[in-house]
Amino acid sequence: LTYAWIFNEYPTFVQQDNRRFVSQETGNLYIAKVETSDVGNYTCVVTNTVTNSKVLGPPTPLVLRNDGVMGEYEPKIEVQFPETVPSAKGTTVKLECFALGK
């Protein structure tokens, strides 16, 4: 399976950059430092690479709060690594780790 996200309407896909990341492990979309330009509807697209079939999730709206209040929570490291990660010599291994908090 591969994961992608549509921003507002097809064919506008979320482009990964230094603020946006799509996990190919979970399908989650992560956006750091949300900006006004990020406001809109996000739809997850899951593709079966064997059959090339696609399934779309329901649109999820992202809205900015008008009160300027950000939720505060203690720092937390989101790590879900297996105990071992087998890989072949010379291949690239990508481990996803996210630090959350304020």
C-alpha positions as CSV (number, residue, x, y, z in Angstrom):
1,L,0.0,0.0,0.0
2,T,1.0,3.6,-0.6
3,Y,-0.5,6.7,1.0
4,A,-1.1,10.2,-0.4
5,W,-3.3,13.1,0.5
6,I,-5.5,15.3,-1.7
7,F,-5.7,19.0,-0.7
8,N,-9.2,20.3,-1.4
9,E,-9.8,18.8,-4.8
10,Y,-8.3,16.2,-7.1
11,P,-5.6,16.4,-8.7
12,T,-4.0,18.7,-6.0
13,F,-1.9,16.4,-3.9
14,V,-0.1,17.5,-0.7
15,Q,3.5,17.9,-1.6
16,Q,6.0,16.8,1.0
17,D,8.5,19.5,2.1
18,N,10.1,20.7,5.3
19,R,6.6,21.2,6.9
20,R,4.5,18.4,5.4
21,F,5.1,14.6,5.7
22,V,3.1,11.6,4.7
23,S,4.0,8.5,6.7
24,Q,4.1,5.4,4.5
25,E,3.9,3.3,7.6
26,T,0.6,4.7,9.0
27,G,-0.8,6.9,6.2
28,N,-0.9,9.8,8.6
29,L,-0.3,13.3,7.3
30,Y,1.8,15.6,9.5
31,I,1.9,19.3,9.1
32,A,4.3,21.4,11.2
33,K,3.6,25.1,11.9
34,V,0.2,25.3,10.3
35,E,-0.3,28.3,8.1
36,T,-3.4,30.0,6.7
37,S,-2.6,28.4,3.3
38,D,-3.0,25.0,4.9
39,V,-6.7,25.5,5.6
40,G,-9.0,23.3,3.6
41,N,-10.2,19.7,3.2
42,Y,-7.7,16.8,3.2
43,T,-8.6,13.4,1.7
44,C,-6.5,10.3,2.2
45,V,-5.8,8.2,-0.9
46,V,-4.7,4.6,-0.3
47,T,-3.3,2.8,-3.4
48,N,-2.8,-1.0,-3.7
49,T,0.4,-1.1,-5.8
50,V,-0.3,-4.7,-6.9
51,T,-3.7,-4.1,-8.4
52,N,-3.3,-0.3,-8.8
53,S,-6.7,0.2,-7.2
54,K,-7.3,3.3,-5.1
55,V,-9.6,4.0,-2.1
56,L,-10.4,7.5,-0.9
57,G,-11.3,8.3,2.7
58,P,-13.8,11.0,3.7
59,P,-12.6,14.7,3.5
60,T,-11.2,16.0,6.8
61,P,-11.4,19.8,7.2
62,L,-8.5,21.7,8.7
63,V,-9.5,25.0,10.3
64,L,-7.6,27.6,12.2
65,R,-8.7,28.6,15.7
66,N,-9.7,32.3,15.9
67,D,-8.9,32.7,19.6
68,G,-5.2,32.2,19.1
69,V,-5.1,29.6,21.8
70,M,-2.8,26.6,21.2
71,G,-3.2,23.4,23.1
72,E,-0.4,22.8,25.5
73,Y,0.8,19.3,26.4
74,E,4.0,17.8,27.7
75,P,6.7,16.9,25.2
76,K,6.4,13.4,23.9
77,I,8.4,11.3,21.5
78,E,6.3,9.2,19.1
79,V,8.3,6.2,18.3
80,Q,6.9,2.8,17.1
81,F,10.0,1.0,16.0
82,P,10.1,-2.8,15.8
83,E,12.8,-4.4,18.0
84,T,14.9,-5.2,14.9
85,V,14.8,-3.8,11.4
86,P,16.2,-6.3,8.9
87,S,17.7,-4.7,5.8
88,A,20.0,-5.7,2.9
89,K,23.5,-4.2,2.7
90,G,23.5,-1.0,0.6
91,T,19.8,-0.3,0.9
92,T,18.2,2.8,2.5
93,V,16.3,2.4,5.8
94,K,13.9,5.1,6.9
95,L,12.8,5.3,10.6
96,E,10.0,7.7,11.5
97,C,10.3,9.5,14.8
98,F,8.1,12.5,15.8
99,A,8.6,14.9,18.7
100,L,5.4,16.5,19.9
101,G,4.9,19.2,22.5
102,K,4.9,22.9,23.3
